Amino acid sequence: MNILIFGPNGSGKGTQGNLIKQKYNLAHIESGAIFREHIGGGTELGKKAKAYIDRGDLVPDEITIPMVLETLKSKGKNGWLLDGFPRNMVQAEKLWEALQKEGLTLDYVVEILLPRETAKNRIMGRRLCKENNNHPNNIFIDAIRPDGDKCRVCGGELSSRSDDQDEAAINKRHDIYYNTQDGTLAAACFFKKLAGEGKTKYIELNGEGSIDSIKETLLSKLA
């Protein structure tokens, strides 16, 4: 099973992606990791990408798409979950064209829907437990709201990550994601159109639900 997943920062995409990965034993392929592996491994594509990055330039799609494909083929032989790519409409079109050329199927596209303001609040509301970072605490989510400044699970001391409080950086990432003209949501709409033509299947999830309710809905639609 090959799956592409969309969702803004703060939507729980990583949590749901991890659940899918475990359930179906898929390779979870995240866009940032693709760059790190190719550059760190010194591949030809990685060297070309590094040259652009070292100059402070964006890596062109002519390099990025082949890197993505190479990783899908090498790590995703038993199925893959692609997360964080494509980020815009042009990349979506080029990725689909490349998948077709390589004979790789795209079985499902998953989109987690979440209003922009809610997504931002979730990011800024995250709190980390000193005792265990996996203890969920968020001041903007009733189900996991901490006990004052103490962890709701163990009573440990809480703190926030500096990048979670960088509103300008969050807005910049969301500007790209929520752009329906040529940004990430435009890419999602491209795949939704393909699903309407019977070329893949498209699953929409309400990101405002609980982790368990989203998981149950997702797994029932993937079955």
Wavefront OBJ file of the C-alpha trace (Angstrom):
o trace
v 0.000 0.000 0.000
v 1.360 3.412 -1.013
v -0.033 6.503 0.721
v 0.480 10.253 0.468
v -0.552 12.297 3.530
v -1.368 16.021 3.809
v -1.996 18.067 6.929
v -0.835 21.417 8.354
v 1.623 21.679 11.234
v -0.490 21.102 14.343
v -3.001 18.732 12.711
v -1.647 15.531 14.245
v -0.352 14.339 10.872
v 2.769 12.840 12.438
v 0.737 10.924 15.026
v -1.659 9.486 12.450
v 1.179 8.781 10.034
v 2.961 6.766 12.701
v -0.203 4.761 13.393
v -0.584 3.958 9.673
v 3.070 2.979 9.467
v 2.761 0.549 12.377
v -0.567 -0.917 11.258
v 0.544 -1.673 7.695
v 4.307 -1.956 8.208
v 5.011 0.848 5.740
v 8.177 2.880 5.271
v 7.429 6.361 6.667
v 9.273 8.633 4.254
v 9.500 12.259 5.368
v 10.750 14.901 2.967
v 13.394 16.351 5.294
v 14.855 12.891 5.927
v 15.206 12.339 2.162
v 17.509 15.348 1.876
v 19.509 14.363 4.969
v 20.057 10.808 3.731
v 21.098 11.773 0.206
v 23.381 14.589 1.325
v 24.792 12.647 4.285
v 25.270 9.560 2.116
v 27.098 11.529 -0.548
v 24.900 10.343 -3.425
v 25.183 12.118 -6.762
v 21.770 13.698 -6.248
v 22.763 14.624 -2.701
v 25.915 16.386 -3.924
v 23.884 18.372 -6.438
v 21.331 19.312 -3.774
v 24.071 20.337 -1.330
v 25.562 22.724 -3.879
v 22.256 24.612 -4.049
v 21.757 24.555 -0.274
v 25.304 25.809 0.362
v 24.567 28.792 -1.894
v 21.348 29.463 -0.004
v 19.236 28.537 -3.031
v 16.180 26.284 -3.210
v 16.880 22.812 -4.574
v 15.088 22.584 -7.961
v 12.390 19.977 -8.547
v 14.588 18.355 -11.213
v 16.783 17.161 -8.325
v 14.174 16.830 -5.567
v 11.742 14.596 -7.489
v 14.402 11.995 -8.440
v 15.591 11.948 -4.806
v 12.037 11.279 -3.621
v 11.554 8.522 -6.214
v 14.864 6.868 -5.383
v 13.934 6.770 -1.699
v 10.433 5.428 -2.402
v 11.891 2.609 -4.499
v 14.747 1.716 -2.148
v 12.973 2.001 1.215
v 9.353 1.480 0.262
v 9.489 -1.897 -1.442
v 6.763 -3.168 0.921
v 4.753 0.033 0.733
v 5.333 3.642 1.761
v 3.794 6.638 3.456
v 5.091 9.901 1.944
v 4.879 12.855 4.337
v 5.805 16.495 3.685
v 5.992 16.353 -0.103
v 4.741 17.746 -2.442
v 4.514 21.253 -0.985
v 3.075 23.008 -4.012
v 1.030 22.486 -7.164
v 3.993 22.168 -9.547
v 5.617 19.496 -7.377
v 2.319 17.602 -7.232
v 2.055 17.499 -11.010
v 5.695 16.477 -11.430
v 5.469 13.821 -8.712
v 2.382 12.252 -10.299
v 4.037 12.256 -13.718
v 7.167 10.612 -12.252
v 5.164 7.962 -10.385
v 3.349 7.059 -13.600
v 6.600 6.858 -15.522
v 8.134 4.534 -12.896
v 5.005 2.380 -12.674
v 4.502 3.213 -8.983
v 0.896 3.198 -7.774
v -0.563 5.764 -5.390
v -3.289 3.882 -3.548
v -4.530 6.553 -1.142
v -4.175 10.257 -0.503
v -5.059 11.307 3.056
v -5.835 14.909 4.030
v -6.320 15.989 7.645
v -8.570 19.060 7.650
v -7.980 21.702 10.319
v -8.771 25.449 10.396
v -5.650 27.590 10.259
v -6.212 29.369 13.580
v -6.837 26.047 15.332
v -3.638 24.615 13.872
v -1.622 27.614 15.091
v -3.131 27.435 18.584
v -2.314 23.740 18.818
v 1.331 24.390 17.972
v 1.659 27.310 20.382
v -0.249 25.430 23.076
v 2.059 22.391 23.169
v 3.861 21.829 26.446
v 6.676 19.335 27.115
v 6.882 17.305 30.310
v 10.320 17.299 31.917
v 9.824 13.653 32.945
v 8.481 12.316 29.625
v 8.112 14.271 26.366
v 5.524 11.743 25.174
v 3.039 12.823 27.848
v 0.511 14.882 25.838
v -0.151 18.363 27.227
v -1.711 21.266 25.339
v -3.269 24.357 26.872
v -5.644 24.765 23.910
v -7.013 21.196 23.810
v -9.480 20.356 26.586
v -8.845 16.597 26.483
v -5.129 17.025 27.219
v -5.085 20.362 29.039
v -2.352 20.338 31.725
v -2.995 20.853 35.428
v -1.859 24.458 35.594
v 1.876 24.375 34.927
v 2.138 20.671 35.780
v 1.904 17.620 33.503
v -1.596 16.172 33.425
v -0.154 12.635 33.397
v 2.576 12.664 36.046
v 2.649 16.128 37.563
v 6.076 16.855 36.086
v 7.332 20.324 35.270
v 6.278 21.675 31.864
v 8.073 23.829 29.325
v 7.484 24.974 25.743
v 9.760 24.669 22.717
v 11.031 28.017 21.434
v 10.073 27.210 17.842
v 6.519 26.416 18.978
v 6.275 30.022 20.201
v 7.701 31.616 17.037
v 4.442 32.946 15.603
v 6.130 34.472 12.539
v 7.723 31.129 11.595
v 4.435 29.277 12.135
v 2.599 31.798 9.955
v 5.219 31.435 7.218
v 4.823 27.633 7.143
v 1.043 27.933 7.184
v 1.115 30.550 4.391
v 2.608 27.853 2.182
v 0.317 25.068 3.374
v -3.033 26.909 3.236
v -2.342 28.465 -0.189
v -5.106 27.075 -2.418
v -3.793 28.764 -5.577
v -0.401 27.116 -5.974
v 0.642 26.005 -2.474
v 0.197 22.759 -0.551
v -3.603 22.779 -0.477
v -3.537 23.321 -4.249
v -1.388 20.175 -4.455
v -3.934 18.308 -2.328
v -6.737 19.481 -4.637
v -4.773 18.186 -7.626
v -4.822 14.680 -6.133
v -8.473 15.045 -5.145
v -9.238 15.709 -8.808
v -7.304 12.570 -9.794
v -9.358 10.617 -7.256
v -12.510 11.946 -8.900
v -11.210 10.461 -12.141
v -10.684 7.085 -10.431
v -6.873 7.274 -10.549
v -6.407 7.101 -6.761
v -8.535 7.229 -3.594
v -8.888 10.343 -1.437
v -9.646 10.312 2.296
v -10.579 13.470 4.220
v -10.361 13.459 8.014
v -11.696 15.977 10.528
v -8.571 17.030 12.422
v -10.639 18.551 15.242
v -11.610 15.092 16.480
v -9.730 13.072 19.078
v -6.654 11.043 18.122
v -8.614 7.802 18.571
v -11.657 8.947 16.576
v -9.455 10.128 13.692
v -7.527 6.860 13.795
v -10.712 4.755 13.748
v -12.111 6.706 10.779
v -8.832 6.475 8.901
v -8.317 2.757 9.431
v -11.914 2.000 8.436
v -11.426 3.845 5.145
v -8.078 2.213 4.445
v -9.482 -1.265 5.052
l 1 2 3 4 5 6 7 8 9 10 11 12 13 14 15 16 17 18 19 20 21 22 23 24 25 26 27 28 29 30 31 32 33 34 35 36 37 38 39 40 41 42 43 44 45 46 47 48 49 50 51 52 53 54 55 56 57 58 59 60 61 62 63 64 65 66 67 68 69 70 71 72 73 74 75 76 77 78 79 80 81 82 83 84 85 86 87 88 89 90 91 92 93 94 95 96 97 98 99 100 101 102 103 104 105 106 107 108 109 110 111 112 113 114 115 116 117 118 119 120 121 122 123 124 125 126 127 128 129 130 131 132 133 134 135 136 137 138 139 140 141 142 143 144 145 146 147 148 149 150 151 152 153 154 155 156 157 158 159 160 161 162 163 164 165 166 167 168 169 170 171 172 173 174 175 176 177 178 179 180 181 182 183 184 185 186 187 188 189 190 191 192 193 194 195 196 197 198 199 200 201 202 203 204 205 206 207 208 209 210 211 212 213 214 215 216 217 218 219 220 221 222 223
